[in-house]
Amino acid sequence: MCSVLAWALFAAAGAGLLEDALDLERSGDAERALASVEQLVRRDPTSPLARIEAARLRLKLGKDLERAEMDLEAARSLAPENPRVHYLWGLLMEERGRRADAIRALELAVLYRPDYADARFQLAGDYFSEGNWAQAETHYRALSKLNSDSIQARLQLAATLEKEGKLRQAEDELRHLLVEQPRSALFRRKLGEFYARTNRAALAAKMLDEPKRKMRELNKSSR
């Protein structure tokens, strides 16, 4: 009973120290946060959470990637179904230029946590960069369903559909965005550029020239 209580107190103290370290990061001092987390790793090398945070901070700071790899290897062994381990491993593989390994790790991250938006966005982007439009579409669609306010995912979905030759669907995605935010200069420009690329000059001009015309009228009225 005493050993159980001692372990519980030890774990609680470790959790408190980890939260203190993350407070340091939130205050803008990632270096001290990393130093604090390293202490936790030394104190309990079998803590996957401490190792995950240590690796994450090293990736954020862009330093000691070999140690980040060691921490993630240990964490993957200790918590093989933790999606953050696989997400961070994917980011590390990106840093190493090993995209195929990154994709495999990110697939595991979204397998264990389907709503992991950061991992899925990275995965979709990797597939897009590889020219695997079908897989990119799958993951951008999933992101759009997870969060309809994810503008970047929806714009990338439209770009992917265009790459696939699904021009009507790509146009619909861009038009939906503009309907939702009719004053958005970004969405108007994206739709105008799409029309220009698909040889619809009149529609492109309407999208791209109207904001300029309104600005000229505004300037005249303010004189």
Secondary structure, 3 states (H helix, E strand, C coil): CHHHHHHHHHHHHHHHHHHHHHHHHHCCCHHHHHHHHHHHHHHCCCCHHHHHHHHHHHHHHCCCHHHHHHHHHHHHHHCCCCHHHHHHHHHHHHHCCCHHHHHHHHHHHHHHCCCCHHHHHHHHHHHHHCCCHHHHHHHHHHHHHHCCCCHHHHHHHHHHHHHCCCHHHHHHHHHHHHHHCCCCHHHHHHHHHHHHHCCCHHHHHHHHHHHHHHHHHHHHHCC
